[in-house]
Amino acid sequence: MRRITIAGMITAAVLGVVAVSAAWCAETTKSPLSDEAFGRKVRAYLVAHPEVIAEAINNLKAKQEVEAANQAKKAIADNKALLERAPGDPTLGTGPVTVVEFFDYRCAYCKAAAPRIPDMVIQNKSIRLVFKEFPILTEVSEHAARAALAAELQGKYLPVHLGFMAEKALDDAAIDRILKDKGVDVDRAHADMKSAAITKKLDDNKALARSIGVDGTPGFIVGDKIIGGFLEDEILAEVKAQSKTTQKPGA
C-alpha cells in the first residue's frame, strides 16, 4: 500500500492552498500580482492561519486513505482466486470464510501471533486459513519459507511452520534441526527446496502481495479488506460479516 510521508503531505497541502489562493487572487484582484508579491501574500496568510495547512493535510490524508482502500478492494477482487485457491498453498480449517495470512519467519510480530492463530481457527468453524509464505526480511526468511513448503509436500507443514515461528534464533542450522524434529525427510526437503515449483510459488506470493498492497507482515486478507497485523477482534468481526453474506437465504 502506497505510503505518503508527512513532508510529502505538507508539500501537497501547501501547493493546494497556493493553487486556491492563486485562483482567488486572479478573480478578485484587478491588477495581477507579481510572483514576489503573491508569494508574500500567501506566506503571510499561512503564517497567520497555520490551521489551514493542518486542515488541508487531514483532508488530503483522508482522501488518499479512501483511494487506497478502493484500490485494494479492486485488486483483491481481481486476484481472489490466487489469494484463496492457489495450488500449493497450505491451509488450516474448512470454513466458508477464507482468511489469508502473509508472513515472514523472521518477523517478530508474526512470531508473536503464530501460536494464537491455530486456536482462532479451531474456535471459529467459519474460518479457512490460507498460509502465504512471504519472505521479505532476510535470506534466512527465504530459506525457511522454502523449507516450510518442502515440508508441506511431506504433509508436515503446520508443525514445521509453528516450529520455525517458535525459534527465537532461526538460522539455517535451526531450520534443519526443526525439520528433522518434526519428522521431515531432510534430504528430500533440501532437494524440493531448490525446485522450480517452490521458487515460482514464492515469486507468485511476492507479486500478489505487491498487487494488492500488502507491504509488511503479518498481513491478513478477509473478504475485500486488508488488516495489517494480527488484530484478532478485527479479523473475527470481518469473518462474522463475511459469514452472513455466505449464508443461503432462509438458512
C-alpha positions in Angstrom: 0.0 0.0 0.0 1.5 3.4 -1.0 2.7 5.4 2.0 2.9 9.2 1.9 5.4 10.9 4.2 4.4 13.9 6.4 6.7 16.1 4.4 5.0 15.0 1.2 1.6 15.7 2.7 2.7 19.2 3.8 4.1 19.9 0.3 0.9 18.7 -1.4 -1.3 20.6 1.0 0.7 23.9 0.7 0.6 23.5 -3.1 -3.1 23.1 -2.9 -3.5 26.2 -0.8 -1.3 28.1 -3.1 -3.4 27.0 -6.1 -6.6 28.1 -4.5 -5.1 31.3 -3.4 -3.8 32.0 -7.0 -7.3 31.4 -8.4 -8.9 33.6 -5.8 -6.4 36.4 -6.4 -6.9 36.1 -10.2 -10.7 36.6 -9.7 -10.6 39.3 -7.0 -7.6 41.4 -8.0 -7.9 44.0 -10.7 -4.1 44.1 -11.3 -2.2 40.8 -11.4 0.2 40.5 -8.5 3.8 39.8 -9.3 5.1 36.4 -8.3 7.0 38.0 -5.4 4.0 39.9 -4.1 1.8 36.9 -4.5 4.3 34.8 -2.6 4.4 37.3 0.3 0.7 37.4 0.4 0.3 33.6 0.6 3.1 33.3 3.2 1.6 36.0 5.4 -1.7 34.2 5.3 -0.3 30.8 6.1 1.8 32.2 9.0 -1.3 33.9 10.3 -3.5 30.8 9.8 -1.4 27.7 10.2 -4.5 25.7 10.9 -5.2 25.9 7.2 -2.3 23.6 6.4 -3.3 21.1 9.1 -6.8 21.1 7.7 -5.5 20.6 4.2 -3.2 17.7 5.3 -6.1 16.0 7.1 -8.3 16.3 4.1 -5.6 15.0 1.8 -4.8 12.1 4.1 -8.5 11.1 4.3 -8.8 11.3 0.5 -5.7 9.2 0.0 -6.9 6.6 2.5 -10.2 6.2 0.7 -8.5 5.9 -2.7 -6.0 3.3 -1.3 -8.9 1.3 0.2 -10.8 1.4 -3.1 -7.7 0.3 -5.0 -7.1 -2.5 -2.5 -10.7 -3.8 -2.8 -10.5 -3.9 -6.6 -7.1 -5.6 -6.5 -8.3 -8.2 -4.0 -11.4 -8.9 -6.2 -9.3 -9.2 -9.3 -6.9 -11.7 -7.5 -9.5 -13.5 -5.4 -8.7 -17.0 -6.9 -5.0 -16.5 -6.4 -5.5 -15.4 -2.9 -7.9 -18.1 -1.7 -7.4 -21.1 -4.0 -3.9 -21.0 -5.5 -2.4 -24.6 -5.8 0.2 -25.5 -3.3 -0.8 -23.1 -0.5 -1.0 -24.7 2.9 -4.4 -24.3 4.6 -6.0 -24.8 8.0 -9.7 -25.2 8.7 -12.5 -25.8 6.2 -14.9 -22.9 7.0 -16.8 -20.9 4.3 -14.8 -17.7 5.0 -11.2 -17.6 3.8 -8.6 -15.7 5.8 -5.3 -15.2 4.0 -2.1 -14.5 6.0 1.1 -13.1 4.5 4.0 -13.7 6.9 7.8 -13.9 7.3 9.5 -16.3 9.7 11.9 -13.6 10.9 9.1 -11.1 11.7 8.7 -10.6 15.5 5.0 -9.7 15.1 4.4 -12.9 13.1 6.2 -15.0 15.7 4.0 -13.5 18.5 0.8 -14.2 16.6 1.7 -17.7 15.3 0.7 -19.8 18.3 -2.7 -17.9 18.6 -3.7 -18.4 15.0 -4.5 -22.2 15.1 -6.6 -21.6 18.2 -8.5 -18.9 16.4 -9.3 -21.2 13.5 -10.2 -24.2 15.8 -12.6 -22.0 17.9 -14.2 -20.4 14.8 -15.5 -23.0 12.5 -16.3 -20.4 9.9 -12.6 -19.9 9.1 -10.5 -21.5 6.4 -7.0 -20.0 6.8 -4.5 -19.8 3.8 -0.8 -19.5 4.6 1.1 -17.3 2.2 4.8 -17.6 2.6 6.1 -14.0 2.1 9.9 -13.9 2.9 10.9 -10.3 2.6 13.2 -9.7 5.6 16.4 -11.8 5.3 18.0 -14.7 3.4 17.0 -16.9 6.3 13.4 -15.9 5.8 13.7 -17.2 2.2 15.4 -20.4 3.3 12.7 -21.1 6.0 9.9 -20.4 3.5 11.4 -22.9 1.1 11.8 -25.4 3.9 8.2 -25.0 5.1 6.8 -25.5 1.6 9.0 -28.6 1.2 7.6 -29.9 4.5 4.1 -29.3 3.1 5.0 -31.8 0.3 5.5 -34.4 3.1 2.4 -33.5 5.0 4.3 -31.8 7.8 3.6 -28.1 7.2 1.8 -27.0 10.3 4.3 -28.5 12.9 7.2 -27.1 10.9 5.6 -23.7 10.5 4.9 -23.4 14.2 8.4 -24.7 15.0 10.0 -22.0 12.8 7.9 -19.4 14.4 8.8 -20.5 17.9 12.5 -20.5 17.2 13.9 -17.2 18.5 17.3 -17.6 16.8 16.2 -19.0 13.5 19.1 -19.8 11.2 20.0 -22.5 8.7 21.1 -25.0 11.3 17.9 -24.5 13.3 15.8 -24.9 10.2 17.4 -28.4 9.5 17.0 -29.3 13.2 13.3 -28.4 13.3 12.7 -30.3 10.0 14.2 -33.4 11.5 12.5 -33.0 14.9 9.1 -32.7 13.1 9.6 -35.9 11.1 10.6 -34.4 7.8 12.9 -36.3 5.4 15.6 -33.6 5.4 17.5 -34.8 2.3 14.3 -34.9 0.3 13.3 -31.5 1.7 16.7 -30.0 0.6 16.1 -31.2 -2.9 12.5 -29.9 -3.0 13.6 -26.5 -1.7 15.6 -25.9 -4.9 12.7 -26.9 -7.1 11.2 -24.5 -9.8 7.8 -25.1 -8.3 8.7 -23.7 -4.9 10.6 -20.8 -6.5 7.6 -20.0 -8.5 5.3 -20.2 -5.5 7.4 -17.6 -3.6 7.7 -15.3 -6.6 3.9 -15.5 -7.1 3.3 -14.7 -3.5 5.5 -11.6 -3.6 3.9 -10.4 -6.8 0.4 -11.0 -5.4 1.3 -9.1 -2.2 2.6 -6.1 -4.3 -0.5 -6.1 -6.5 -3.0 -5.9 -3.6 -0.9 -3.5 -1.4 0.5 -5.8 1.3 3.8 -4.3 2.2 4.5 -5.6 5.6 4.0 -8.7 7.8 1.8 -10.1 9.1 -0.9 -9.0 6.7 -4.3 -10.6 6.7 -7.0 -10.5 3.9 -10.6 -11.1 4.9 -13.2 -10.5 2.2 -12.1 -7.4 0.4 -10.3 -5.9 3.4 -6.5 -5.8 4.3 -5.8 -6.0 8.0 -2.3 -5.0 8.9 -1.1 -7.0 11.9 -2.8 -9.8 13.9 -5.8 -7.8 15.2 -7.9 -10.7 16.2 -11.0 -8.8 17.1 -11.0 -7.0 13.8 -10.3 -10.2 11.9 -13.1 -12.1 13.7 -15.5 -9.1 13.1 -14.8 -9.3 9.4 -15.2 -13.1 9.4 -18.6 -12.7 11.1 -19.6 -10.1 8.5 -18.5 -12.3 5.6 -20.3 -15.3 7.2 -23.6 -13.5 6.9 -23.0 -12.9 3.2 -22.2 -16.6 2.5 -25.3 -17.9 4.3 -28.1 -19.0 2.0 -31.5 -17.3 2.3 -33.5 -19.0 5.0 -30.5 -20.8 6.5 
